[in-house]
Amino acid sequence: MSEIRITRKHKLTAKKARLAAEKVATDLKEEFDLSYAWDDEGVLHFERTGLHGQLRLGRGQVSVHVRLGFLLIPFRAALEREIHDYFDQRFV
């Protein structure tokens, strides 16, 4: 299994960061058919066949940890770029 780990700093309020994360999740659901849910600790868990992960919001930072199944390993670099692009767009 291959993993992607990305942590970025941001200057959003907690409420705006949560809204940005929710927007990222809904975009991913529409584009890649991911299902997602927030847990009681405020961590966003997402998954689809061959991929699962979580997005955590901290004070002034956002981090994502994605585990890729065997069939998605060849797309790791493209997925990592896509995550960076989403963070650039949503967490500014």
N, C-alpha and C positions, 0 to 999 in steps of 0.2 A: 504494500500500500504506500502511496506517495502522499506527502502532506504539503500544504501551503500555509505559512504563518506570516501574517502581516500586522504590524502595529503602526498606527499613525497618530500624531498629535492633532488636535483641533481646538478651536476657540469658541465652540458653540456652547450654549447653555445646555443643561441636562435635558430639558424639554425639547429643544431644537435638535439635539443629537438623537434623541429617541425618534422624533419625526423623520429625520434623515435616514435612520436605520430602517424604519418601517417602509419608507419609500424604496430603499434598496431591495428590501424583501419582496415587496409587491412587484417591482420590476423583474426580479429574478423568477418569481412565480409565473409571471406572464411569459417571459422569454424562454425559460428553461424548465418549466413545469416542476418547480421546487415546491415542496410543502414547508411551512414554517410555523413556529409557535414560540411565544415568550414564556419563559419559566418564572417561577415566583421570585427568583433573584435578579430578574431583569436581563437574562441572557437569551438571545435569539437563537434558537436551534433550527436548522434547515436540513432538508434531505431530499434526495431523489435516488433512483436506481444508480448505483455506482458512485455516489457522492453524499457525504454528510459533513456537517460542521456546525460551528457556532460563532456568533458575533457578540462581543462583549463591549459594553460602553463603560468607560471609566471617566474619572474627572479629567477632562482635557485630552482624552485619547480614546481611540476605537481600535479594537483588534479582532482579527478573524483567524480562525483555524479551520482548515478544510482538509478532509481526508478523501483521497481519490481512489476509486477502485481500479483494478487492473486495466479495464478498457478505456478509462479516461486519462491514464498516465501520459499518453502521447500529446494530450491537450493541456498539460500542466502549465506551460509557459503562456499560452494564450489565455487561460483562465486567470492566471496571476496578473497579467496585464489588464484584463477586464476588471478585476477587483481594484487595482490601483486607479483605473479610470473612474470607477464608481466613487471611490473615496475622494478623488480630486474634484468630482462634480458635487457631491453631497455634503462633504465634511469640510467646508471652507468658511 
